Amino acid sequence: MTALNPKLIAFFVAFLPQFMTPDRPVLNQLLVLAPTFLAISILTNGFYVLAASAARDRLRSARALRWMNRFGAGCLIGAGLMTAALRRT
């Protein structure tokens, strides 16, 4: 499913050529780069899963929900005030 994601395709088109050399076979380079990217993705996504799992119970408390609501409201109010304060050029 991720292979058909247009953002991922654009990422690879922009990022991958920087690590490839034209004088070497493309397939051999891809056989190194693809598993490297996959391993890094598994590690980082695994970290996010573990962090979210650890934070789940803390974020479900009434106190945390109240704090998140106030923080979100403050951000929206701040964005509104900044928008109102900006002069149009």
N, C-alpha and C positions, 0 to 999 in steps of 0.2 A: 504494500500500500504506500509506503514512503517513497518508493522508487518512482511513483507517478506524481509526486508532489512537485509542482512547478517551482516552488522556492528552493527545493533541494537540487533540482536540475540546474537552476541558475547559479546556485552556490558552487556546484561542481564545475560548471563551465567557466566560472570566474576564478576559482581557487585551485583546481587541479593542475592546469597548465604550468603554474609556477613551480611545481615539483617534478615536472617531467622534462626529460632532455630529448631533443629531436634525433640525436644520433644513436639512440638505443631503442630496442623493440618496445612498442607500446604495450603489448600484452604482458611482458615481464614486469614492466613498471606498474601496471594496474594490479598485477598479482601481489605486489608488495603494498601498494597504497590502499587498496580496498580493504584488506584485512586490518590494516593499521587504523583506518577510519572506523571500521566496525568495532574494534576493540576499545577505542577511545569512547565511542558512542555508548557501548555497553557499560563501561565504567562510570561515565558521567550520569547516564540515566539511572543506573543502579544507585548512585549516591543520592539523586533526587528522590527516588522511591524510599530509601531508608530515612532520609531527612523528613519527608512528608509523613511517613509512618510514625516517626518519633514525635512530630509536632501535632498529629491529629487530635489527641486527647486534650492537649492544652488549648487548641484553637476552638474546641467545641464548648468550652466553659462560657457561662454567661458574662463573666468579666471580660474575657477576650473578645467575644462578639460585640460587646458594648464599646470596647476600645477601638476595634476595627471600624465600626459604624461611625464613631466620632472622628477617627482619622480620615476616613473616606469623605465624610461630610466637610471636614476642614479643607481637604484638597480641592473639592469642588467649589467651595466658597472662595478659596484663594485663587483658583483659576478664573472664577467669575470676576473677582475684584481686579485681577491683573488685566483681564480682557477689557473691563470698563475703564481702567486707568491708561491703557495704551492709546496713543493718538494715532489717528489714521493719517497716512502720508499721501 
